[in-house]
Amino acid sequence: MKEKLSMNDTKEIKVEQDGTKTISLEEFLNHIKKVDITTENWKEYFEFEQTTEETKNPFGEVTGLRTHRNYYNR
């Protein structure tokens, strides 16, 4: 039987019959690292990629451009 954890629950890690692990909120918070992201250090945490897609008519002439900006967590 699975139990849901409340915000105040401090139970230890519990392994269910199906192999699912349930941990306390306190244990979960131990895995989170708080960092200050600034305009100077943001590249340490995110990747930026910009691509351009052209649309062409049947004669091969460019009829439109679309820019995609993608951000990824590192």
C-alpha positions in Angstrom: 0.0 0.0 0.0 1.4 3.4 -1.0 1.2 6.3 1.3 1.3 9.9 0.2 3.8 12.2 2.0 2.6 15.4 3.5 4.8 18.5 3.7 5.5 17.8 7.4 6.2 14.1 6.9 9.7 13.0 7.9 9.5 9.2 7.2 12.6 7.4 6.0 13.0 5.9 2.5 10.3 3.2 2.0 10.5 0.7 -0.8 7.1 -0.6 -2.1 6.5 -4.2 -3.4 6.7 -2.9 -7.0 10.1 -1.4 -6.4 8.9 2.2 -6.1 10.8 4.3 -3.6 9.1 6.9 -1.4 11.3 9.4 0.4 10.5 12.1 2.9 10.4 15.8 1.9 13.5 16.4 4.0 15.4 13.7 2.1 14.2 15.2 -1.2 15.3 18.7 -0.3 18.8 17.3 0.4 19.2 16.7 -3.3 18.4 20.3 -4.3 21.2 22.8 -4.6 20.4 26.5 -4.5 22.4 28.7 -6.8 22.3 32.4 -7.7 22.1 32.8 -11.4 23.3 36.1 -12.6 23.9 37.8 -16.0 27.5 36.8 -15.7 27.2 33.1 -14.8 24.0 32.0 -16.6 26.0 30.2 -19.3 27.3 27.7 -16.6 23.7 26.5 -16.1 22.0 27.0 -19.5 22.8 26.4 -23.2 21.4 28.7 -25.9 21.0 27.6 -29.5 19.6 29.6 -32.3 18.7 28.1 -35.7 17.1 29.6 -38.8 14.6 27.8 -41.0 14.1 28.9 -44.6 10.9 28.3 -46.6 11.3 28.3 -50.3 8.9 28.3 -53.3 9.0 25.6 -56.0 11.6 27.7 -57.9 14.0 27.6 -54.9 13.6 31.2 -54.0 13.5 32.0 -50.3 10.1 33.2 -49.3 10.4 33.2 -45.5 12.7 32.9 -42.6 11.9 31.6 -39.1 14.3 31.8 -36.2 14.1 29.3 -33.4 15.7 30.1 -30.0 16.2 27.1 -27.7 17.4 27.1 -24.2 18.6 23.9 -22.4 19.5 23.2 -18.8 23.0 21.9 -18.3 
